[in-house]
Amino acid sequence: TALGVAGGLNSITNTNEIMLDVVNSTREAAMIADKISDDIKNQFRMIANINDNTQALASGVEENVHVVEEVGATVAHLHQQAVNLREIVSQFKI
């Protein structure tokens, strides 16, 4: 009957619209997933950059510690030389 054909045509039209919505939603979901993936890659790059900078800072601090140790040893040596010089000078009458 004509009513049955019209109902079937309506069903096909509705199904087509639903399928187009599904396809569009799937495309949107894929675009969102790509954006999330790109953002995660950027975060990993930033974390790696932070890690590199932290390692550089740690290396600089370690180098500074060694310099301070060397300065301390030099100061101790100079102090001992000053003590020795004072002892030698004290033997002379001025």
N, CA, C and O atoms as a CHARMM CRD file, in Angstrom:
* protein
*
  376
    1    1 THR  N      0.83300  -1.18800   0.00000 PROA 1      0.00000
    2    1 THR  CA     0.00000   0.00000   0.00000 PROA 1      0.00000
    3    1 THR  C      0.87000   1.24100   0.00000 PROA 1      0.00000
    4    1 THR  O      2.05600   1.20800   0.32700 PROA 1      0.00000
    5    2 ALA  N      0.22700   2.34400  -0.38200 PROA 2      0.00000
    6    2 ALA  CA     0.95600   3.61500  -0.45400 PROA 2      0.00000
    7    2 ALA  C      1.39000   4.06300   0.93000 PROA 2      0.00000
    8    2 ALA  O      2.45900   4.65300   1.08900 PROA 2      0.00000
    9    3 LEU  N      0.56400   3.78600   1.93600 PROA 3      0.00000
   10    3 LEU  CA     0.89900   4.17700   3.31500 PROA 3      0.00000
   11    3 LEU  C      2.11700   3.40300   3.82400 PROA 3      0.00000
   12    3 LEU  O      2.98300   3.94900   4.50900 PROA 3      0.00000
   13    4 GLY  N      2.15600   2.11800   3.47000 PROA 4      0.00000
   14    4 GLY  CA     3.29800   1.28900   3.86200 PROA 4      0.00000
   15    4 GLY  C      4.57800   1.72900   3.16900 PROA 4      0.00000
   16    4 GLY  O      5.64200   1.72700   3.78800 PROA 4      0.00000
   17    5 VAL  N      4.49800   2.10800   1.88700 PROA 5      0.00000
   18    5 VAL  CA     5.66700   2.58500   1.14500 PROA 5      0.00000
   19    5 VAL  C      6.14000   3.90800   1.72100 PROA 5      0.00000
   20    5 VAL  O      7.34200   4.13000   1.87100 PROA 5      0.00000
   21    6 ALA  N      5.19000   4.79600   2.04600 PROA 6      0.00000
   22    6 ALA  CA     5.55600   6.09300   2.62700 PROA 6      0.00000
   23    6 ALA  C      6.21800   5.89400   3.98000 PROA 6      0.00000
   24    6 ALA  O      7.19000   6.57800   4.30000 PROA 6      0.00000
   25    7 GLY  N      5.69300   4.95000   4.79100 PROA 7      0.00000
   26    7 GLY  CA     6.30400   4.65800   6.09300 PROA 7      0.00000
   27    7 GLY  C      7.70500   4.09800   5.94300 PROA 7      0.00000
   28    7 GLY  O      8.60900   4.44400   6.70300 PROA 7      0.00000
   29    8 GLY  N      7.88000   3.22500   4.94900 PROA 8      0.00000
   30    8 GLY  CA     9.21400   2.66000   4.69000 PROA 8      0.00000
   31    8 GLY  C     10.19300   3.72900   4.23900 PROA 8      0.00000
   32    8 GLY  O     11.35500   3.73900   4.64600 PROA 8      0.00000
   33    9 LEU  N      9.70600   4.63100   3.39100 PROA 9      0.00000
   34    9 LEU  CA    10.54900   5.73300   2.91000 PROA 9      0.00000
   35    9 LEU  C     10.94000   6.64000   4.07300 PROA 9      0.00000
   36    9 LEU  O     12.07900   7.10200   4.15000 PROA 9      0.00000
   37   10 ASN  N     10.01000   6.88900   4.96200 PROA 10     0.00000
   38   10 ASN  CA    10.28700   7.68500   6.16400 PROA 10     0.00000
   39   10 ASN  C     11.35400   7.00900   7.02100 PROA 10     0.00000
   40   10 ASN  O     12.27600   7.65800   7.51500 PROA 10     0.00000
   41   11 SER  N     11.21200   5.70800   7.18700 PROA 11     0.00000
   42   11 SER  CA    12.18600   4.95200   7.98200 PROA 11     0.00000
   43   11 SER  C     13.57900   5.03300   7.35500 PROA 11     0.00000
   44   11 SER  O     14.57400   5.18500   8.06200 PROA 11     0.00000
   45   12 ILE  N     13.64300   4.93100   6.04300 PROA 12     0.00000
   46   12 ILE  CA    14.93300   5.01200   5.34300 PROA 12     0.00000
   47   12 ILE  C     15.53700   6.40100   5.50200 PROA 12     0.00000
   48   12 ILE  O     16.74000   6.54200   5.72100 PROA 12     0.00000
   49   13 THR  N     14.69900   7.41900   5.39200 PROA 13     0.00000
   50   13 THR  CA    15.17500   8.78800   5.55500 PROA 13     0.00000
   51   13 THR  C     15.70200   9.00800   6.97200 PROA 13     0.00000
   52   13 THR  O     16.76600   9.59700   7.16100 PROA 13     0.00000
   53   14 ASN  N     14.96300   8.53700   7.94800 PROA 14     0.00000
   54   14 ASN  CA    15.40200   8.67500   9.34900 PROA 14     0.00000
   55   14 ASN  C     16.70300   7.91100   9.59900 PROA 14     0.00000
   56   14 ASN  O     17.60700   8.40400  10.27300 PROA 14     0.00000
   57   15 THR  N     16.78000   6.71300   9.05000 PROA 15     0.00000
   58   15 THR  CA    17.99700   5.90800   9.20600 PROA 15     0.00000
   59   15 THR  C     19.18400   6.61400   8.55700 PROA 15     0.00000
   60   15 THR  O     20.28500   6.61500   9.10600 PROA 15     0.00000
   61   16 ASN  N     18.96300   7.20800   7.40200 PROA 16     0.00000
   62   16 ASN  CA    20.02700   7.94500   6.71200 PROA 16     0.00000
   63   16 ASN  C     20.50400   9.11100   7.56800 PROA 16     0.00000
   64   16 ASN  O     21.70700   9.33600   7.70200 PROA 16     0.00000
   65   17 GLU  N     19.56000   9.85400   8.14800 PROA 17     0.00000
   66   17 GLU  CA    19.92400  10.98400   9.01200 PROA 17     0.00000
   67   17 GLU  C     20.68800  10.51700  10.24500 PROA 17     0.00000
   68   17 GLU  O     21.66000  11.14800  10.66000 PROA 17     0.00000
   69   18 ILE  N     20.24700   9.42200  10.81700 PROA 18     0.00000
   70   18 ILE  CA    20.94200   8.86500  11.99200 PROA 18     0.00000
   71   18 ILE  C     22.35300   8.43300  11.60700 PROA 18     0.00000
   72   18 ILE  O     23.30000   8.69800  12.34900 PROA 18     0.00000
   73   19 MET  N     22.50800   7.78300  10.47900 PROA 19     0.00000
   74   19 MET  CA    23.84200   7.33800  10.03200 PROA 19     0.00000
   75   19 MET  C     24.75200   8.53700   9.76600 PROA 19     0.00000
   76   19 MET  O     25.93700   8.49400  10.09600 PROA 19     0.00000
   77   20 LEU  N     24.21500   9.60200   9.17600 PROA 20     0.00000
   78   20 LEU  CA    25.01200  10.80900   8.95100 PROA 20     0.00000
   79   20 LEU  C     25.44600  11.42200  10.28200 PROA 20     0.00000
   80   20 LEU  O     26.57800  11.88400  10.42200 PROA 20     0.00000
   81   21 ASP  N     24.53900  11.42100  11.25300 PROA 21     0.00000
   82   21 ASP  CA    24.89700  11.90900  12.60000 PROA 21     0.00000
   83   21 ASP  C     26.00100  11.06500  13.21200 PROA 21     0.00000
   84   21 ASP  O     26.92700  11.59400  13.82700 PROA 21     0.00000
   85   22 VAL  N     25.90500   9.75600  13.04500 PROA 22     0.00000
   86   22 VAL  CA    26.93700   8.84400  13.58400 PROA 22     0.00000
   87   22 VAL  C     28.27500   9.12200  12.91100 PROA 22     0.00000
   88   22 VAL  O     29.30600   9.19900  13.57900 PROA 22     0.00000
   89   23 VAL  N     28.26000   9.27200  11.59700 PROA 23     0.00000
   90   23 VAL  CA    29.50400   9.54700  10.85800 PROA 23     0.00000
   91   23 VAL  C     30.09200  10.88000  11.31600 PROA 23     0.00000
   92   23 VAL  O     31.29400  10.96400  11.57000 PROA 23     0.00000
   93   24 ASN  N     29.27400  11.91300  11.42500 PROA 24     0.00000
   94   24 ASN  CA    29.76700  13.22500  11.87000 PROA 24     0.00000
   95   24 ASN  C     30.29300  13.16300  13.30000 PROA 24     0.00000
   96   24 ASN  O     31.32200  13.76100  13.61400 PROA 24     0.00000
   97   25 SER  N     29.59400  12.44700  14.15500 PROA 25     0.00000
   98   25 SER  CA    30.05000  12.30500  15.54600 PROA 25     0.00000
   99   25 SER  C     31.37300  11.54600  15.60800 PROA 25     0.00000
  100   25 SER  O     32.25200  11.87500  16.40400 PROA 25     0.00000
  101   26 THR  N     31.50300  10.53200  14.76300 PROA 26     0.00000
  102   26 THR  CA    32.75400   9.76400  14.71500 PROA 26     0.00000
  103   26 THR  C     33.89800  10.64500  14.24300 PROA 26     0.00000
  104   26 THR  O     35.00000  10.57100  14.78500 PROA 26     0.00000
  105   27 ARG  N     33.64900  11.48100  13.23600 PROA 27     0.00000
  106   27 ARG  CA    34.68300  12.41300  12.76100 PROA 27     0.00000
  107   27 ARG  C     35.08800  13.38900  13.86800 PROA 27     0.00000
  108   27 ARG  O     36.27400  13.64900  14.07400 PROA 27     0.00000
  109   28 GLU  N     34.09700  13.92100  14.57200 PROA 28     0.00000
  110   28 GLU  CA    34.38800  14.84400  15.67900 PROA 28     0.00000
  111   28 GLU  C     35.20100  14.14400  16.76600 PROA 28     0.00000
  112   28 GLU  O     36.15100  14.71300  17.30400 PROA 28     0.00000
  113   29 ALA  N     34.82200  12.90600  17.08400 PROA 29     0.00000
  114   29 ALA  CA    35.55500  12.14300  18.09600 PROA 29     0.00000
  115   29 ALA  C     36.99700  11.89900  17.65300 PROA 29     0.00000
  116   29 ALA  O     37.91900  11.97800  18.46600 PROA 29     0.00000
  117   30 ALA  N     37.19200  11.60600  16.38300 PROA 30     0.00000
  118   30 ALA  CA    38.54400  11.38700  15.85300 PROA 30     0.00000
  119   30 ALA  C     39.36100  12.67200  15.92700 PROA 30     0.00000
  120   30 ALA  O     40.54400  12.64000  16.26700 PROA 30     0.00000
  121   31 MET  N     38.73200  13.80400  15.60900 PROA 31     0.00000
  122   31 MET  CA    39.44200  15.08700  15.68900 PROA 31     0.00000
  123   31 MET  C     39.81700  15.40000  17.13800 PROA 31     0.00000
  124   31 MET  O     40.91300  15.89400  17.40400 PROA 31     0.00000
  125   32 ILE  N     38.92000  15.11700  18.06300 PROA 32     0.00000
  126   32 ILE  CA    39.21100  15.34500  19.48100 PROA 32     0.00000
  127   32 ILE  C     40.34200  14.42300  19.93700 PROA 32     0.00000
  128   32 ILE  O     41.23800  14.85400  20.66200 PROA 32     0.00000
  129   33 ALA  N     40.30600  13.15900  19.51600 PROA 33     0.00000
  130   33 ALA  CA    41.36600  12.21400  19.87200 PROA 33     0.00000
  131   33 ALA  C     42.70700  12.67200  19.31500 PROA 33     0.00000
  132   33 ALA  O     43.72300  12.55700  20.00100 PROA 33     0.00000
  133   34 ASP  N     42.73600  13.18900  18.08600 PROA 34     0.00000
  134   34 ASP  CA    43.97800  13.71500  17.50100 PROA 34     0.00000
  135   34 ASP  C     44.49000  14.90400  18.30300 PROA 34     0.00000
  136   34 ASP  O     45.69100  15.02400  18.54500 PROA 34     0.00000
  137   35 LYS  N     43.58400  15.77800  18.71400 PROA 35     0.00000
  138   35 LYS  CA    43.97700  16.95000  19.51300 PROA 35     0.00000
  139   35 LYS  C     44.55300  16.50700  20.85400 PROA 35     0.00000
  140   35 LYS  O     45.57300  17.03200  21.30100 PROA 35     0.00000
  141   36 ILE  N     43.90300  15.55000  21.48600 PROA 36     0.00000
  142   36 ILE  CA    44.41100  15.03100  22.76200 PROA 36     0.00000
  143   36 ILE  C     45.79300  14.42000  22.56500 PROA 36     0.00000
  144   36 ILE  O     46.69300  14.63400  23.37700 PROA 36     0.00000
  145   37 SER  N     45.96000  13.66200  21.48900 PROA 37     0.00000
  146   37 SER  CA    47.25600  13.04500  21.19200 PROA 37     0.00000
  147   37 SER  C     48.34200  14.10900  21.00100 PROA 37     0.00000
  148   37 SER  O     49.44600  13.98100  21.53000 PROA 37     0.00000
  149   38 ASP  N     48.02100  15.15000  20.24600 PROA 38     0.00000
  150   38 ASP  CA    48.97700  16.24100  20.03800 PROA 38     0.00000
  151   38 ASP  C     49.31900  16.93000  21.35800 PROA 38     0.00000
  152   38 ASP  O     50.48000  17.24800  21.61400 PROA 38     0.00000
  153   39 ASP  N     48.31100  17.15700  22.19100 PROA 39     0.00000
  154   39 ASP  CA    48.55200  17.80200  23.48600 PROA 39     0.00000
  155   39 ASP  C     49.42600  16.94100  24.39100 PROA 39     0.00000
  156   39 ASP  O     50.28500  17.45600  25.10700 PROA 39     0.00000
  157   40 ILE  N     49.20500  15.63300  24.35700 PROA 40     0.00000
  158   40 ILE  CA    50.02700  14.71800  25.16100 PROA 40     0.00000
  159   40 ILE  C     51.47100  14.74700  24.66700 PROA 40     0.00000
  160   40 ILE  O     52.40000  14.76600  25.47500 PROA 40     0.00000
  161   41 LYS  N     51.66800  14.75000  23.35000 PROA 41     0.00000
  162   41 LYS  CA    53.02900  14.83300  22.80000 PROA 41     0.00000
  163   41 LYS  C     53.70500  16.12800  23.24900 PROA 41     0.00000
  164   41 LYS  O     54.87900  16.12000  23.61900 PROA 41     0.00000
  165   42 ASN  N     52.96900  17.23300  23.21900 PROA 42     0.00000
  166   42 ASN  CA    53.53000  18.50900  23.67700 PROA 42     0.00000
  167   42 ASN  C     53.88700  18.45800  25.15600 PROA 42     0.00000
  168   42 ASN  O     54.92000  18.98600  25.56600 PROA 42     0.00000
  169   43 GLN  N     53.04100  17.82800  25.95100 PROA 43     0.00000
  170   43 GLN  CA    53.33800  17.71300  27.37700 PROA 43     0.00000
  171   43 GLN  C     54.60700  16.89100  27.59300 PROA 43     0.00000
  172   43 GLN  O     55.43900  17.24100  28.42900 PROA 43     0.00000
  173   44 PHE  N     54.75500  15.80300  26.84500 PROA 44     0.00000
  174   44 PHE  CA    55.97100  14.99300  26.97800 PROA 44     0.00000
  175   44 PHE  C     57.20600  15.80700  26.59800 PROA 44     0.00000
  176   44 PHE  O     58.24400  15.70900  27.25300 PROA 44     0.00000
  177   45 ARG  N     57.09100  16.61200  25.53800 PROA 45     0.00000
  178   45 ARG  CA    58.22400  17.45700  25.13400 PROA 45     0.00000
  179   45 ARG  C     58.55600  18.45400  26.23700 PROA 45     0.00000
  180   45 ARG  O     59.72500  18.67200  26.55500 PROA 45     0.00000
  181   46 MET  N     57.51800  19.06000  26.82200 PROA 46     0.00000
  182   46 MET  CA    57.75800  20.03400  27.89600 PROA 46     0.00000
  183   46 MET  C     58.37700  19.37000  29.11800 PROA 46     0.00000
  184   46 MET  O     59.27200  19.93500  29.74800 PROA 46     0.00000
  185   47 ILE  N     57.90500  18.17500  29.45700 PROA 47     0.00000
  186   47 ILE  CA    58.47000  17.44900  30.59200 PROA 47     0.00000
  187   47 ILE  C     59.93400  17.10400  30.32400 PROA 47     0.00000
  188   47 ILE  O     60.77400  17.21500  31.21700 PROA 47     0.00000
  189   48 ALA  N     60.23800  16.68600  29.10100 PROA 48     0.00000
  190   48 ALA  CA    61.63000  16.38300  28.74700 PROA 48     0.00000
  191   48 ALA  C     62.48700  17.63700  28.84100 PROA 48     0.00000
  192   48 ALA  O     63.63000  17.57300  29.29300 PROA 48     0.00000
  193   49 ASN  N     61.94800  18.77300  28.42000 PROA 49     0.00000
  194   49 ASN  CA    62.66900  20.04000  28.51100 PROA 49     0.00000
  195   49 ASN  C     62.91600  20.41400  29.97200 PROA 49     0.00000
  196   49 ASN  O     64.01400  20.84300  30.32800 PROA 49     0.00000
  197   50 ILE  N     61.90300  20.25400  30.81000 PROA 50     0.00000
  198   50 ILE  CA    62.05700  20.52700  32.24200 PROA 50     0.00000
  199   50 ILE  C     63.11000  19.60000  32.83700 PROA 50     0.00000
  200   50 ILE  O     63.93600  20.03000  33.64300 PROA 50     0.00000
  201   51 ASN  N     63.08000  18.33000  32.44100 PROA 51     0.00000
  202   51 ASN  CA    64.06100  17.36400  32.93300 PROA 51     0.00000
  203   51 ASN  C     65.47600  17.77200  32.52500 PROA 51     0.00000
  204   51 ASN  O     66.39900  17.71500  33.33800 PROA 51     0.00000
  205   52 ASP  N     65.64700  18.18300  31.26400 PROA 52     0.00000
  206   52 ASP  CA    66.96700  18.62900  30.79800 PROA 52     0.00000
  207   52 ASP  C     67.45100  19.84100  31.59300 PROA 52     0.00000
  208   52 ASP  O     68.60900  19.90200  32.00600 PROA 52     0.00000
  209   53 ASN  N     66.55100  20.80100  31.80300 PROA 53     0.00000
  210   53 ASN  CA    66.92600  22.00500  32.56600 PROA 53     0.00000
  211   53 ASN  C     67.24800  21.67200  34.00900 PROA 53     0.00000
  212   53 ASN  O     68.16400  22.25300  34.59200 PROA 53     0.00000
  213   54 THR  N     66.50500  20.74200  34.59300 PROA 54     0.00000
  214   54 THR  CA    66.77700  20.32800  35.97100 PROA 54     0.00000
  215   54 THR  C     68.14100  19.65700  36.06600 PROA 54     0.00000
  216   54 THR  O     68.89100  19.89300  37.01300 PROA 54     0.00000
  217   55 GLN  N     68.45500  18.82800  35.09500 PROA 55     0.00000
  218   55 GLN  CA    69.76800  18.17700  35.08600 PROA 55     0.00000
  219   55 GLN  C     70.88700  19.20400  34.92500 PROA 55     0.00000
  220   55 GLN  O     71.93800  19.08400  35.55400 PROA 55     0.00000
  221   56 ALA  N     70.66300  20.20400  34.09000 PROA 56     0.00000
  222   56 ALA  CA    71.66700  21.25800  33.91200 PROA 56     0.00000
  223   56 ALA  C     71.86100  22.03000  35.21400 PROA 56     0.00000
  224   56 ALA  O     72.99000  22.34900  35.58800 PROA 56     0.00000
  225   57 LEU  N     70.76400  22.32800  35.90000 PROA 57     0.00000
  226   57 LEU  CA    70.86800  23.01700  37.19300 PROA 57     0.00000
  227   57 LEU  C     71.61400  22.16400  38.21200 PROA 57     0.00000
  228   57 LEU  O     72.46900  22.66400  38.94300 PROA 57     0.00000
  229   58 ALA  N     71.28700  20.88000  38.25500 PROA 58     0.00000
  230   58 ALA  CA    71.95400  19.97700  39.19400 PROA 58     0.00000
  231   58 ALA  C     73.45100  19.91700  38.90300 PROA 58     0.00000
  232   58 ALA  O     74.27000  19.90700  39.82100 PROA 58     0.00000
  233   59 SER  N     73.79600  19.87700  37.62600 PROA 59     0.00000
  234   59 SER  CA    75.20300  19.85800  37.23900 PROA 59     0.00000
  235   59 SER  C     75.89900  21.14800  37.67400 PROA 59     0.00000
  236   59 SER  O     77.02600  21.11800  38.16800 PROA 59     0.00000
  237   60 GLY  N     75.21300  22.28800  37.48600 PROA 60     0.00000
  238   60 GLY  CA    75.77900  23.56900  37.91400 PROA 60     0.00000
  239   60 GLY  C     75.96900  23.63400  39.41900 PROA 60     0.00000
  240   60 GLY  O     76.98000  24.14700  39.89900 PROA 60     0.00000
  241   61 VAL  N     75.00800  23.12100  40.15900 PROA 61     0.00000
  242   61 VAL  CA    75.11900  23.11300  41.62400 PROA 61     0.00000
  243   61 VAL  C     76.28300  22.22300  42.04600 PROA 61     0.00000
  244   61 VAL  O     77.05100  22.57700  42.94100 PROA 61     0.00000
  245   62 GLU  N     76.41000  21.06800  41.39700 PROA 62     0.00000
  246   62 GLU  CA    77.50700  20.15500  41.72400 PROA 62     0.00000
  247   62 GLU  C     78.85800  20.82300  41.44500 PROA 62     0.00000
  248   62 GLU  O     79.79300  20.70400  42.23700 PROA 62     0.00000
  249   63 GLU  N     78.94600  21.51400  40.33000 PROA 63     0.00000
  250   63 GLU  CA    80.18700  22.21700  39.99300 PROA 63     0.00000
  251   63 GLU  C     80.48500  23.30200  41.03100 PROA 63     0.00000
  252   63 GLU  O     81.63200  23.47300  41.44500 PROA 63     0.00000
  253   64 ASN  N     79.44800  24.03400  41.45000 PROA 64     0.00000
  254   64 ASN  CA    79.63200  25.06100  42.47600 PROA 64     0.00000
  255   64 ASN  C     80.11700  24.46500  43.79300 PROA 64     0.00000
  256   64 ASN  O     80.94600  25.06200  44.47900 PROA 64     0.00000
  257   65 VAL  N     79.60100  23.29000  44.14600 PROA 65     0.00000
  258   65 VAL  CA    80.04300  22.61800  45.37900 PROA 65     0.00000
  259   65 VAL  C     81.52900  22.30700  45.28900 PROA 65     0.00000
  260   65 VAL  O     82.26700  22.51300  46.25300 PROA 65     0.00000
  261   66 HSD  N     81.97200  21.81300  44.14100 PROA 66     0.00000
  262   66 HSD  CA    83.39700  21.50300  43.97200 PROA 66     0.00000
  263   66 HSD  C     84.25100  22.77200  44.06800 PROA 66     0.00000
  264   66 HSD  O     85.32300  22.75800  44.67300 PROA 66     0.00000
  265   67 VAL  N     83.77800  23.85500  43.47600 PROA 67     0.00000
  266   67 VAL  CA    84.52000  25.12000  43.53600 PROA 67     0.00000
  267   67 VAL  C     84.62300  25.59500  44.97700 PROA 67     0.00000
  268   67 VAL  O     85.68900  26.03200  45.41100 PROA 67     0.00000
  269   68 VAL  N     83.52300  25.51300  45.72200 PROA 68     0.00000
  270   68 VAL  CA    83.53600  25.93800  47.13100 PROA 68     0.00000
  271   68 VAL  C     84.49700  25.06700  47.93100 PROA 68     0.00000
  272   68 VAL  O     85.21600  25.57200  48.79300 PROA 68     0.00000
  273   69 GLU  N     84.51800  23.76800  47.65500 PROA 69     0.00000
  274   69 GLU  CA    85.45900  22.87700  48.34500 PROA 69     0.00000
  275   69 GLU  C     86.90500  23.27000  48.03900 PROA 69     0.00000
  276   69 GLU  O     87.75200  23.29800  48.93200 PROA 69     0.00000
  277   70 GLU  N     87.17600  23.57400  46.75900 PROA 70     0.00000
  278   70 GLU  CA    88.52300  23.98300  46.38400 PROA 70     0.00000
  279   70 GLU  C     88.90700  25.30500  47.05300 PROA 70     0.00000
  280   70 GLU  O     90.03300  25.46400  47.52400 PROA 70     0.00000
  281   71 VAL  N     87.97000  26.24600  47.09100 PROA 71     0.00000
  282   71 VAL  CA    88.23200  27.53000  47.75000 PROA 71     0.00000
  283   71 VAL  C     88.49700  27.30100  49.23200 PROA 71     0.00000
  284   71 VAL  O     89.40300  27.90800  49.80400 PROA 71     0.00000
  285   72 GLY  N     87.71100  26.42900  49.85600 PROA 72     0.00000
  286   72 GLY  CA    87.92400  26.11400  51.27700 PROA 72     0.00000
  287   72 GLY  C     89.30300  25.52300  51.51700 PROA 72     0.00000
  288   72 GLY  O     89.97600  25.88900  52.48000 PROA 72     0.00000
  289   73 ALA  N     89.72400  24.62500  50.66000 PROA 73     0.00000
  290   73 ALA  CA    91.05500  24.01600  50.79800 PROA 73     0.00000
  291   73 ALA  C     92.14100  25.06900  50.59900 PROA 73     0.00000
  292   73 ALA  O     93.14500  25.06700  51.31100 PROA 73     0.00000
  293   74 THR  N     91.94800  25.95500  49.64700 PROA 74     0.00000
  294   74 THR  CA    92.92500  27.02100  49.40300 PROA 74     0.00000
  295   74 THR  C     93.00500  27.96500  50.59200 PROA 74     0.00000
  296   74 THR  O     94.09500  28.36900  50.99500 PROA 74     0.00000
  297   75 VAL  N     91.86500  28.31400  51.15000 PROA 75     0.00000
  298   75 VAL  CA    91.84900  29.19500  52.32400 PROA 75     0.00000
  299   75 VAL  C     92.55500  28.52300  53.49300 PROA 75     0.00000
  300   75 VAL  O     93.31600  29.17700  54.20600 PROA 75     0.00000
  301   76 ALA  N     92.32100  27.24300  53.70100 PROA 76     0.00000
  302   76 ALA  CA    92.98800  26.51700  54.78800 PROA 76     0.00000
  303   76 ALA  C     94.49800  26.49800  54.56900 PROA 76     0.00000
  304   76 ALA  O     95.27400  26.66800  55.50900 PROA 76     0.00000
  305   77 HSD  N     94.90500  26.28900  53.32100 PROA 77     0.00000
  306   77 HSD  CA    96.33100  26.26900  53.00300 PROA 77     0.00000
  307   77 HSD  C     96.95300  27.65400  53.24600 PROA 77     0.00000
  308   77 HSD  O     98.02800  27.76300  53.83500 PROA 77     0.00000
  309   78 LEU  N     96.26500  28.70500  52.78600 PROA 78     0.00000
  310   78 LEU  CA    96.76600  30.06700  53.00300 PROA 78     0.00000
  311   78 LEU  C     96.82800  30.40100  54.48600 PROA 78     0.00000
  312   78 LEU  O     97.75800  31.07400  54.93100 PROA 78     0.00000
  313   79 HSD  N     95.85500  29.94200  55.24900 PROA 79     0.00000
  314   79 HSD  CA    95.86900  30.17300  56.69400 PROA 79     0.00000
  315   79 HSD  C     97.10000  29.51200  57.32700 PROA 79     0.00000
  316   79 HSD  O     97.77900  30.10800  58.16200 PROA 79     0.00000
  317   80 GLN  N     97.37100  28.27600  56.91400 PROA 80     0.00000
  318   80 GLN  CA    98.53400  27.57900  57.45200 PROA 80     0.00000
  319   80 GLN  C     99.82900  28.29500  57.06100 PROA 80     0.00000
  320   80 GLN  O    100.75400  28.38200  57.86800 PROA 80     0.00000
  321   81 GLN  N     99.90100  28.80500  55.83600 PROA 81     0.00000
  322   81 GLN  CA   101.07400  29.56400  55.42500 PROA 81     0.00000
  323   81 GLN  C    101.21700  30.84200  56.24300 PROA 81     0.00000
  324   81 GLN  O    102.32900  31.23100  56.59800 PROA 81     0.00000
  325   82 ALA  N    100.10300  31.49300  56.54100 PROA 82     0.00000
  326   82 ALA  CA   100.14800  32.70800  57.36900 PROA 82     0.00000
  327   82 ALA  C    100.62900  32.37700  58.76900 PROA 82     0.00000
  328   82 ALA  O    101.41600  33.13200  59.34100 PROA 82     0.00000
  329   83 VAL  N    100.17800  31.27500  59.32900 PROA 83     0.00000
  330   83 VAL  CA   100.63200  30.84700  60.66200 PROA 83     0.00000
  331   83 VAL  C    102.13100  30.57000  60.62600 PROA 83     0.00000
  332   83 VAL  O    102.86300  30.99700  61.51900 PROA 83     0.00000
  333   84 ASN  N    102.58900  29.86000  59.59900 PROA 84     0.00000
  334   84 ASN  CA   104.01900  29.55900  59.46800 PROA 84     0.00000
  335   84 ASN  C    104.84200  30.83800  59.32100 PROA 84     0.00000
  336   84 ASN  O    105.89900  30.97300  59.93900 PROA 84     0.00000
  337   85 LEU  N    104.35900  31.77200  58.50700 PROA 85     0.00000
  338   85 LEU  CA   105.05900  33.03300  58.31300 PROA 85     0.00000
  339   85 LEU  C    105.12100  33.82600  59.61500 PROA 85     0.00000
  340   85 LEU  O    106.14800  34.42900  59.92600 PROA 85     0.00000
  341   86 ARG  N    104.03500  33.82800  60.36900 PROA 86     0.00000
  342   86 ARG  CA   104.00700  34.53200  61.65400 PROA 86     0.00000
  343   86 ARG  C    105.05300  33.93800  62.60600 PROA 86     0.00000
  344   86 ARG  O    105.72800  34.67200  63.32700 PROA 86     0.00000
  345   87 GLU  N    105.17900  32.63400  62.60500 PROA 87     0.00000
  346   87 GLU  CA   106.17800  31.96600  63.47000 PROA 87     0.00000
  347   87 GLU  C    107.59900  32.36900  63.05300 PROA 87     0.00000
  348   87 GLU  O    108.45800  32.63600  63.89400 PROA 87     0.00000
  349   88 ILE  N    107.82300  32.40400  61.72900 PROA 88     0.00000
  350   88 ILE  CA   109.15900  32.76500  61.23300 PROA 88     0.00000
  351   88 ILE  C    109.46800  34.23200  61.56900 PROA 88     0.00000
  352   88 ILE  O    110.56900  34.55000  62.01900 PROA 88     0.00000
  353   89 VAL  N    108.49400  35.11700  61.34900 PROA 89     0.00000
  354   89 VAL  CA   108.68300  36.55100  61.60700 PROA 89     0.00000
  355   89 VAL  C    108.85800  36.79400  63.10800 PROA 89     0.00000
  356   89 VAL  O    109.60300  37.69000  63.50600 PROA 89     0.00000
  357   90 SER  N    108.18500  36.01200  63.93300 PROA 90     0.00000
  358   90 SER  CA   108.28000  36.22300  65.38300 PROA 90     0.00000
  359   90 SER  C    109.69400  35.95000  65.89600 PROA 90     0.00000
  360   90 SER  O    110.02700  36.39300  66.99600 PROA 90     0.00000
  361   91 GLN  N    110.50700  35.26400  65.17000 PROA 91     0.00000
  362   91 GLN  CA   111.87500  34.97400  65.58100 PROA 91     0.00000
  363   91 GLN  C    112.80600  36.19000  65.40200 PROA 91     0.00000
  364   91 GLN  O    113.88400  36.25700  65.99300 PROA 91     0.00000
  365   92 PHE  N    112.36400  37.13300  64.58200 PROA 92     0.00000
  366   92 PHE  CA   113.16400  38.32800  64.35100 PROA 92     0.00000
  367   92 PHE  C    112.73200  39.42100  65.31800 PROA 92     0.00000
  368   92 PHE  O    111.55300  39.52900  65.65400 PROA 92     0.00000
  369   93 LYS  N    113.67600  40.21900  65.76000 PROA 93     0.00000
  370   93 LYS  CA   113.37200  41.36900  66.60700 PROA 93     0.00000
  371   93 LYS  C    113.22700  42.57400  65.69400 PROA 93     0.00000
  372   93 LYS  O    114.07400  42.84900  64.84500 PROA 93     0.00000
  373   94 ILE  N    112.12400  43.28200  65.89900 PROA 94     0.00000
  374   94 ILE  CA   111.87500  44.45200  65.06300 PROA 94     0.00000
  375   94 ILE  C    111.97300  45.69700  65.88300 PROA 94     0.00000
  376   94 ILE  O    111.79500  46.79700  65.36000 PROA 94     0.00000
